[in-house]
Amino acid sequence: MHGIPIFLLLLGTLIEGEVVDSITGLPLSHVRVEGKMGMVYTDSLGRFRMDAFPGETLYFYRTGYREKFISVNLPFPSRIFLIPVIYKLPGVLVVERKKKEEGREIDEYFVKNLSTFSDPWRSLEVLPSVVSQYELSSLLSIRGGRIEETGYMIDGIPVAFPFHYFGLIGMLPPSEIRAIRVYSSYVPPGYGGYLSGVVDVKTVDKRKGIEASLSLLDGYLSWGMEEGRTGMRYLVVGEFMKRNLAGLYLYPTICDFFIRGRNYYLLYARESFEGKGYGVSMEGKINQGFVYFNILPFRIYSSFMKDSHTLPDGEGEEFLLNPGCVLKWKPIHAGIEWVRHKREGFHPLYHTSLDAGYIHGFVAWMGDGDIEGWHMEGGGRMDFYPPGRVLSYSLRCTHKNFYFSSLLSSRYFPEENEIKTAVSKGMGFEWEKGFLEVFTRKISDGRFAWGVEGYFSTGFLVLSLSLWDTNDEKMRI
């Protein structure tokens, strides 16, 4: 009998495959795949990737199909077939319908081809109601919300500020992104804590070989192995800034470095800048870092920012491209989550984090099911902030192509020592190639937004529609 090396038991192995219908052979999206190291869902092409321990059993489940158990033995099958469940009624043949996903997502093709200035965040503006608040900025506003009310995540892990140079450009290179998803009307309870929406970046987890690129703005180099990836990006955009900002000469230099393993991800970014204009000069350096570990049932993560810059006394804010945004971000954010996935019913999640001097914790529970032809998903969340606790919820109901959603979210603003809440509602129709939705959002400080958005895509054409209005004077154009 051969033993399993201890390092394999600790790190696990990367499992990937495709889940298809056993009758039609078509790929199945949103199939739940569970194991001891966590849970994932298949994408729109039926593909999934996850870490698993050798010898453990993976569980595959999707509404309308028989559940399936597969033991993790190498080689692992590349295709998994699920058998549809068919219910016969007198004179009627009923087959349970396909479940749809909420969240507006762009894949790596859009990220690479629509990322202006090598910035993947700008590619999101192809989606409805997602805009950058300033022309020279990657900080995003979702459905008329303020930039500080948008949450950012990397692989489902919150990151405080994934941008360079006061929000001018994002930290991640486009080639290292598999997909970006935007949650607006319905935000899963584990992603809560933001008032307008959440942007979740999915990084490339496995791609062997050496990749390199060179442009007028940056150079990129990465090396992919069986165990992970490593690489860096170097940007010199001083000449662009010099030519496009009349009277203010800035020379920023930016470098990103990342390491990706089976159960961890490390991103380190360093930037320096110097400039002169309007009779004054300034210079500075900023170091940022982000790291997470999946040691399930725990997820441990941290991000930090160290900022050292010199500006004239009392003159600083007018020289920031996005006034005040860096000075509002805290220097360190760390957290740990405990996640327990069940094969049926609700999935509890506990989180606690230290954010620049105060502790924030929450307990969330989520689940999904079918009732009388309606598919419902959602859950609740209890946040514990220094001023007190807040109960919030997420709910999305779907019947055929019609859906409606309701969301109550909260966020703590330490500068004001105030908790703000937002109630968002949406209703519309969705189909395989797009959607059309009417939405409203009301915030506890009296701000209100409403609008209509739509999206349609084919292999060669993308149509995006956004019509919205708000009484927030800071966001009115």
N, C-alpha and C positions, 0 to 999 in steps of 0.2 A: 504494500500500500504506500503510495507516494503522499507526502505531506504538502501542504500549501504554504509557501514562504510567508513569513510574518509580514513583510512589507506589502504583499498583495492583499492580505487581510485588512491592513490598515488603510491603504490607499484605494483599494478596489481596482476595477478595470472599466474602461470606457466601452459601453454597449451602444450600438446604433443599428437602426433598421427601419423598415417600412411596414405599416399596418394597412392591409387591404381587405376588401369584401371578398369572401370566399366564393361567391357566385359570380359577381360582375368583374372582379379583379381590380375595381377602382380603389384609389387610396381613400382612407378614412381619416378625417381631421378630428381633432379634439378627443382622441382616445386617451383615457387616463392610464398611465403606466406607473405602477408603484413598486417600490422595493424598500429594502432596509435603509438605503442612503437617500431616500426622498421620492418625489413624485414629479412627473413631467406630463405634458400633453403633446400629442402629435400635431404637426403644423398642417397647413392647407394641402400639402402633398403627401400626408400620411407619415412623414418622417419624424424620428425622435432620436435623441442622444441623452444618455444618462450614465452615471457611475453606479456600479453594482459590485457586490462581493462575489468572488468565485463560489459557486455551489448554491447560492441563495435562489429563491424563486421570485420571479417577476409576475405581477398581476396586471392583466389587460382588461379594461372595462370601458364600454360605451353603450349608452342607451340604445336599445333596439338590437343588441347583439349579445350572444352568449359570452360570459366571462371566460378568460383563458389564463392558464398558469404555465409558465415556461421556466425551466431551471437554467441558471447561468452556467453553461459549459461551453468552452471554446472548441471549435468555432461556433459562434452564436448565429442562428439563422437570420439571413438578411431580410426575409419577408415573413410576416406573421399574418395568418389568415383568421379573420373572425367570422363566425357563422351568424347570419341575421336571424332574429326571432320573429316568426310570423304567427299572428293570431287570426284564427278563423272564426267569423261570426256568421249567422244565417244569412246567406246571400251576399256577404261582404268579405273581402280580403283586405286586411289592414296590415301594413308594414310600418313600423315606427319610423318617423322621419329623421332627417339629419339635423343634428344640433348645430346652431350657429354660434360664432364667437363675437363678443363685443371688443372694441378696440380697433383703432385704425392703424394699419401696419404697412410699412414699406420694406421691401426686401433688399438684399445686397446690390441688386442691379440698379435700383433707384438711388441707393446711397452713393454708389461709386459714380454714377453718371449725372446726378443732380447736385453733388456737393461742390458748390462754388468755393474757391479759395481753399480747397482741401478741407473743408469744414462739413462734416456729416449733418450737423444740426440744421444747417440751412436747407438741406434736402427735404425737411419736414414741411416746408411751406407749400409743397404740392398738395398737402392734405387740407381739407376745409377748416377754416377758423383757427389755423395755426399760423402765427406771424411773428416776426421779430419786431420788438417795439421800436428799435432805432435802425437806421440804415446800415451803420457800421456796428452791428451787434448780432450775436447769436442767441442772446437771451430771449426765450420764447414766451409769448402770450397765447393762451388757449381760451377761445370764446370770450374775448374781451377782458380777461383777468389780468391782473398786474403780474409783472415778471417774478416778483418774490412769492407769488401764490402758486407757481408751477413747481412740481416736484420732479426730480431727476433720479433715475436708478440705472445701475449697471448690473445686468443679469439678476434683476429683482432685488438688488441691494441698494439702499438709499445712499447717495453721494451728495455732499453739501454743495459743491460748486465745480462742476466739470468743465471749466472754461479757462482760457488764457486771457491775460491782458485786459482786465476789467470787463470780460464778456465778449471780446472781439471775435474769438475763434475757439472752437471746442478742442478738448484735449485729445480725444481718440482719433486716430487716422481712419479714413473711410475703409481701407482694406481690411481692417480688423473688426468690422461690424457685419454681423449676419443679418440682422433685421432691427428695426426700430418701431416700437408700438406706442401709440398715444391713447390714453384712457381719458374720457371726458364725461359722458353721461353716466356710465357705470364704471366705478373703480373698485376692484376687489378689496375687501376689508383689510387685507395685509398690506395694501399699497396706499392706505389712507393717510390723513394728516396734511392734506393740501387742499386749497380752496377752489382752484380752477381746473386742474388736470394733472396727469402724471405722464412723463416720458420714460419709457423703459428701453434701454439699449441691450440687445443680445449680441455678445461678442462671439467671434469665431472660436470654436473649441477644439477643432482638429482639422489641420490641413498641412500635409507634409510638403517639404521642399523649401527652396529659397525663393523669395519674392523681393523684387526691387523696382523702384520707380523714381523718376526725376522730372521735376517741372521747374518753371520759373520761380515758384514760391517755396517749394519744399523738396526734400529727398526722403525716401522711405526704404527701409530694409528690414526683412523679417526672415526667420528660420523656423520652420515647423518640423516637429519630431513626433514620434509615437506618444511620448509622455506630455507634450504640450508645445507651446510656441514662445518665442522671444523675439524682440525687435525694437526698432526705434524710428523716430521721425524727427527731422530737423527742418525748421522753417526760418527763412530770412525774409521778412516782409517790410523792411524799413523803407525801401525805395517806393513800394506801393503807397505807404502812408505819406511819404514825402510829397508824392505827386498828387495825392487826392485830398490832403488836408491843408488848405491854403493858410499860410502864416504860422502853422505849428509843425515843427519838424520832429518826428519821432522815429527812433531806430530800434525796434524790438527784435530780439533774438529768442527763439523758442525751441525747446527740445523735449520730446516725449520718449519715455522708455517703458516697456511693459514686459512682463513674464506671465505666461499662462500655464498652469498645471492642471492636473485632473480635478483637484479639489481646492484650488486657490487661484487668485488673480491679483497681480501687483501692477499698479500704474504709478509712475513717478514723472512729474513734469517740472521743468525748470525754465524760467524765463528771466530775461534782463532787458532793460530799456533805458535809453537816454534821449534827451531831446531839448530843444530850445525854441522859443517863440514868444512873441508879445513882450520881449525884453526880459524874460525869466528863463531859467533852465531847471531841468528835473532829471532824476535818474533813480533807478530802483531795481530790486531783485525780488522775485516771488518763487517760492518752492512749494509744490503741492504733491500730495500723495494719497493713494487710495488702495486698500488691500482688503480682501475677504477670504475666509476659509470656510469650506463646507465640511464640518465634522459632525455629520448628522447623528442625532436629531438637532444639533446645534449649528447655527450660522453666526460666525463672528466677523466683524468688520470694523474698519476705522478709516477716517479720512482727516487730513490736516492741511493747513495753509500757513506758511510763514511769510509774512510780507514785510519788506524793509525798503522804504523809498523816501526820498527827500523831495519836498515841495515847498514853495514859499509859504511862510506863515500866513494863514488866512486866505490863501489863494488856491488851495489845492483842488477843491471840488470842481471848479470850472474847467479844469484840464482833464477830467475823467471823461472818457467817451460815453459812459453810462453813469451819470453823477451818483456818487454815494454807494454804488453796489458792492464794491470790494470792502469798504469800511463796515458794512453791515454783516458781512459773513464772518462766522466765528472761526477761531484758529484750529479747533479740534472737534471731531465728532466720532464717537465710538459706540458700538452697540453689540448686543448678542440676542439672538432669537432662538427660541425653542419651538420646533415644529413637529407636530405629531399628525400623521396622515392615517385616516381610516379608509377602509375599502367601501364603506357605506356611511351615509349620514354626514355629520358635520366634521370639519377638520379644524381643531383648535390651534392657535398660534400665540405665543407669548413673546414680548419684546421689551427690552429695556435699553436705554442708551444714555450716555453722558454727552451733553452738548454744551461745551464752553461754560461749565459751571453749574448747570442745572440738570436734573435727571428727568427723563421722559420715559414713561412706560405705557404699554398698552396690551390688552388681551383681546384677541379677535377669534371669531368662529365663523366658518363658512361652509356652504354645501350647495347641492343642486338636486333637482328631482322633477318628475312629471306628474301633473294633476289634470285630469279631464282634457287632454289635448294641449295643455299649456306646459311649456318648459320653464321652470323657475330656478334662478340661481342668485346667491347673495349671502348675506350674513350680517353680523353685528360687530361692534368694536367699542371698547371702553378705553379711553385715553386718560392717563394720569399726568397732569401738568402741575407746576408749582402752585398756581392759583386754585386748582380744583380738578375734578374729573368731569369728562364729557362723554356721553353715549352717542354713538353715530351708527349708521346702517347703510347697506347697499342692497339694492333689489333690481333685478331685471327679469321681465316676463316676456316670453315669446310664444306666438301662436301662428304657425305657418310663416308667412313673410312679415307679419305685423309684430311690433314689439313696443314696449314702454319700459322706462327705467326711472328710478327714484334714488337719490343719493343725499345723505346728510353727512357732511365732513367738517372737521375742525382743525384749527392751527393756532399754535401759541406764538406770540410775538414778544420776545423777552425785552426788547427795547421799550415797549409800551406796557409790559406786564399785563397783557390782555389776550384773552382767548376769543377768536372770531370763528363763527360757524357759517357754512354755506349750504343752501338747499338747492339741488339741481334736479331738474326733471327733463325727460326727453321722450319723444314718441315719433315713430316713423315706420318705414318699410325698408327691408333689406333683401337683396338677392345676391346671387353668386358674384356678380361683377360690380356691385356698388350698393349704395343706400341713399335714402332721403329722410331727413329728420328735422323736427321742430323742437327747440329746447328753450328753457328758461333757467336762470340762476339768480338767487336772492341771497345776499350776504347780510350778516347781522348788523353791520354798520350803516345800512340803508342803501347800499349799492345794488343795482338790479341790471341784468342783461338778458336779452332774448334774441332769437335769430332762427334762421333756416340754413341748413347746410346739406350738400349732396355730393356724391362722388361716384364716378363711373369710369371703369378702366377696361381696356381690351389689350391685346398684344401690341398694338401700335398707337393707341390713343388713350389719353387720360383727361377727363373733364372734372374739374373741382369747382364747387359753388359755395360761396359764403355770403350771407346777408345777415348782419347782426347789428344791434345798437345797444348802448348802455348809457346810464346816467352818471357814470364815473368820468368826471372832467379830465382826469389824467389820461384816460384811454380814448377819448373822442378825438377823431382826426379832422 
